[in-house]
Amino acid sequence: MNEKTDKLKRAPLAYENEPFLNSADGRILRILSEYQEPLARFRREQIQDTVVFFGSARFQGSVAAKEYLHALEKNDAPASRDHRDNMKRAEAAVDMARYYEDARRLAFLLTEWSIQIPARRHRFVVTTGGGPGIMEAANLGAFEAGGKSIGLNINLPSEQYPNRYITPALNFEFHYFFMRKFWFAYLAKALVIFPGGFGTIDELFEILTLAQTDKLAKKILVVIYGSEYWHRVINFQAFVDAGTVSPEDLNLFKFVETPEDAFRFLRDGLTQYHLGGAPKKEKEQEVLPEIARTRP
């Protein structure tokens, strides 16, 4: 037998072993990374708490929606069924564009107010899912007010790209939905729900369930924007009538109709529940206080 003179090649360090990190056995490390890496960035960027905006990714601003409708109206193609369907959707998009503009305005008002709060860290930072539609509108409003904003994007097969108005250092990409949801809830002091689809409803009812079952160690204000839309989509009173929720559970949220009304409600509630005695407590808090820990 020939004697081997070559040294055995060094094995890769476990944390540099990409096949292992991307395997089923490495899943726990990937999950922990989606907790620890955002935590480190939030600390570095001095983010104390947030106001989360949810809503449809499909809404456009008024200008873009009207331009698309006008382009269809000029189309000389025969009035096919597809064309009629496209026209119907385009007309609906023009109508729903008001929610894009309202989210933009509300985020502007909220950010303009929050950046004036005397604090060592950034308070009530506008946070979205990082994509288009209502998410883009809220990030845009915060950007226009001169404040930071957060985007918690999700890696999807359809490639949802982050909108350009997110503060670059606060642009996140998640693989796991549950870790993304954790970060939505963990820092939130308020939730603003604009008209949306399945995802928006899922996020609304998750927070309402945590509040209803007293699993939040903090007060989260929940604003549902646009009662005309939401009363057509969900019959909240039917829950009470059927005995599936208590009448007082409907006090867990508030309907609002204008950006100004929403801002006043949020400003007053955030001041009452989260700014009272803030200067005295500020020194006692860690960079990221345990504000969303569930009760034992």
C-alpha positions in Angstrom: 0.0 0.0 0.0 1.3 3.4 -1.0 2.0 5.8 1.8 -0.1 9.0 1.5 2.0 12.1 1.9 -0.7 14.7 1.2 -2.5 16.2 4.2 -6.2 15.8 4.5 -8.1 18.9 3.4 -9.6 20.9 6.3 -13.3 20.5 6.8 -15.3 23.7 6.5 -16.3 25.4 9.7 -19.9 24.5 10.6 -21.1 28.1 10.3 -19.5 28.4 6.8 -20.9 25.1 5.5 -23.6 26.3 3.1 -25.0 22.9 2.3 -25.6 22.3 6.0 -27.0 25.8 6.7 -29.5 25.3 3.8 -30.5 21.8 4.8 -33.3 20.7 7.0 -30.9 20.2 9.9 -29.9 23.9 9.6 -33.4 25.2 9.8 -33.2 26.2 13.4 -30.2 28.4 12.6 -32.0 30.0 9.8 -35.0 30.7 12.1 -32.7 32.2 14.8 -31.0 34.3 12.1 -34.3 35.9 11.2 -34.7 36.8 14.9 -31.2 37.9 15.8 -30.2 39.8 12.6 -33.2 42.1 12.7 -32.8 42.6 16.4 -29.2 43.7 15.9 -30.2 46.2 13.2 -33.1 47.6 15.2 -30.7 48.2 18.0 -28.1 49.8 15.8 -30.7 52.1 14.2 -32.1 53.0 17.6 -35.7 51.9 16.9 -37.8 51.7 20.0 -41.3 51.0 18.7 -43.4 51.1 15.5 -46.8 51.8 14.0 -47.6 49.1 11.5 -49.6 49.7 8.3 -51.4 46.8 6.6 -53.4 46.9 3.4 -53.7 45.7 -0.2 -50.5 45.5 -2.3 -52.6 46.0 -5.4 -53.7 49.7 -4.9 -52.0 52.4 -6.9 -51.8 56.1 -6.4 -54.4 58.3 -8.0 -52.2 59.5 -10.9 -51.1 56.0 -11.9 -54.6 54.5 -11.6 -56.1 57.3 -13.8 -53.4 57.0 -16.4 -54.1 53.3 -16.8 -57.8 53.8 -17.1 -57.3 56.5 -19.7 -55.0 54.2 -21.7 -57.7 51.6 -21.7 -60.3 54.1 -22.8 -58.2 55.0 -25.8 -57.8 51.4 -26.8 -59.4 50.9 -30.2 -59.6 47.1 -29.8 -63.1 45.6 -30.0 -65.2 45.7 -26.9 -64.3 42.1 -25.9 -65.1 40.5 -22.7 -61.5 40.8 -21.6 -61.5 44.5 -22.4 -64.7 45.1 -20.4 -63.2 43.2 -17.5 -60.1 45.3 -17.6 -62.1 48.4 -17.7 -64.1 47.3 -14.7 -60.9 46.6 -12.7 -59.4 49.9 -13.9 -62.4 51.9 -12.7 -62.3 50.1 -9.4 -58.6 50.9 -9.1 -59.3 54.6 -9.6 -61.9 54.4 -6.8 -59.6 52.5 -4.4 -56.7 54.8 -5.1 -58.1 57.1 -2.4 -56.9 54.6 0.2 -53.3 54.8 -1.2 -53.4 58.6 -0.9 -55.0 58.4 2.6 -52.3 56.0 3.8 -49.6 58.3 2.4 -51.2 61.3 4.2 -51.6 59.4 7.5 -48.0 58.1 7.5 -46.8 61.7 6.8 -48.8 63.1 9.7 -47.7 60.4 12.1 -44.1 60.7 11.2 -44.1 64.5 11.3 -45.4 64.2 14.8 -43.2 61.4 16.0 -39.9 62.8 14.9 -40.6 65.8 17.2 -40.9 63.6 20.3 -37.9 64.1 22.6 -36.4 60.7 23.0 -33.1 58.9 22.7 -34.5 56.4 20.3 -37.0 56.6 17.3 -40.6 56.4 18.4 -43.6 55.0 16.5 -41.7 54.4 13.3 -43.9 53.6 10.3 -43.6 50.0 9.4 -45.0 48.0 6.4 -44.6 44.7 4.6 -42.2 46.6 2.3 -44.0 46.0 -1.0 -46.2 48.0 -3.3 -49.7 49.4 -2.8 -50.6 50.5 0.8 -47.2 49.5 1.9 -45.5 51.8 -0.6 -47.9 54.6 0.3 -47.1 54.5 4.0 -43.3 54.3 3.4 -43.7 57.2 1.0 -45.6 59.3 3.5 -42.9 58.7 6.1 -40.2 59.5 3.6 -41.8 62.8 2.7 -42.0 63.8 6.3 -38.3 63.3 6.7 -38.5 60.2 9.0 -37.3 56.7 9.0 -39.6 53.8 7.9 -39.3 50.0 8.0 -40.0 47.4 5.4 -40.4 43.8 6.4 -40.5 42.1 3.1 -41.1 38.4 2.4 -39.4 36.1 -0.1 -42.2 34.9 -2.4 -42.2 32.9 -5.7 -43.9 36.0 -7.3 -40.9 38.2 -6.3 -42.3 41.0 -4.2 -39.6 43.6 -4.4 -39.1 46.3 -1.7 -40.4 49.7 -2.6 -37.9 52.5 -2.9 -39.1 54.6 0.0 -38.0 52.3 2.8 -35.0 53.5 4.8 -32.2 51.4 3.3 -30.8 50.3 6.7 -34.3 49.1 7.7 -35.1 47.1 4.6 -35.6 43.4 5.6 -36.2 40.2 3.7 -37.7 37.2 5.4 -38.1 33.6 4.4 -40.4 32.5 7.2 -43.8 34.1 7.5 -44.0 33.5 11.2 -40.7 35.3 11.9 -41.9 38.2 9.8 -45.2 38.3 11.8 -43.2 38.2 15.0 -41.4 41.4 14.0 -44.6 43.1 13.0 -46.0 42.5 16.5 -42.9 42.7 18.6 -42.3 46.4 18.3 -45.8 47.6 17.4 -47.7 50.1 19.6 -50.4 50.6 16.9 -51.8 48.8 13.9 -53.5 50.6 11.0 -55.6 48.3 8.8 -56.5 49.7 5.3 -58.7 47.8 2.9 -56.9 44.6 1.7 -57.3 40.9 1.0 -56.6 37.6 2.7 -53.2 38.7 4.1 -54.5 41.9 5.6 -57.4 40.0 7.2 -55.0 37.4 8.6 -52.8 40.1 10.2 -55.8 41.9 11.6 -57.3 38.9 13.3 -54.0 37.6 14.6 -53.5 40.9 16.6 -57.1 41.0 17.7 -56.9 37.4 19.0 -53.8 38.2 21.0 -55.5 41.3 22.5 -58.8 39.4 23.1 -57.0 36.6 25.0 -54.8 39.0 27.0 -51.6 37.6 25.5 -50.0 41.1 24.9 -48.0 42.7 27.6 -48.7 46.1 26.1 -51.5 48.2 24.7 -51.8 48.0 20.9 -54.1 50.5 19.3 -56.0 49.0 16.3 -57.4 51.3 13.7 -59.5 49.9 10.9 -59.6 52.4 8.0 -62.6 52.8 5.7 -65.8 51.3 7.3 -67.6 51.3 3.9 -65.2 48.7 2.6 -64.8 46.7 5.8 -68.6 46.4 6.6 -69.1 44.9 3.1 -66.3 42.4 3.7 -66.8 41.4 7.4 -69.9 41.6 9.5 -68.3 42.2 12.9 -71.7 42.5 14.6 -72.6 39.0 13.5 -69.9 37.6 15.8 -71.6 39.2 18.7 -75.1 38.2 17.6 -73.9 34.6 17.3 -72.3 34.6 20.7 -68.8 33.8 19.3 -67.3 37.0 20.7 -68.3 39.3 23.6 -69.8 42.7 22.9 -66.8 44.4 24.5 -64.5 42.6 22.0 -65.7 45.1 19.4 -63.9 47.8 21.5 -60.6 46.3 20.6 -60.5 48.4 17.4 -61.8 51.7 16.1 -63.1 52.6 12.7 -61.9 55.8 11.1 -62.7 57.5 7.9 -60.1 60.2 7.3 -56.3 60.5 7.8 -56.8 63.4 10.2 -59.2 61.4 12.4 -56.9 58.4 12.4 -53.9 60.6 13.3 -55.7 62.3 16.2 -56.8 58.9 17.6 -53.3 57.5 17.3 -51.6 60.5 18.7 -53.9 60.7 21.7 -53.7 56.9 22.3 -50.0 56.6 21.9 -49.5 59.6 24.2 -51.8 58.2 26.8 -50.5 54.6 26.9 -46.9 55.0 25.8 -45.6 58.5 26.5 -46.9 59.0 30.0 -43.8 59.3 32.3 -41.5 58.5 29.3 -38.6 60.8 30.3 -38.3 59.1 33.7 -38.5 55.6 32.4 -36.3 56.3 29.3 -33.0 55.6 31.2 -34.3 52.4 32.7 -35.2 50.8 29.3 -32.9 48.6 27.3 -32.3 49.4 23.6 -35.1 47.1 22.8 -37.5 46.7 25.8 -39.5 43.5 26.2 -42.6 45.2 24.9 -44.3 42.3 23.2 -43.6 39.3 25.4 -46.6 37.1 26.0 -47.9 36.7 29.5 -47.0 33.4 31.2 
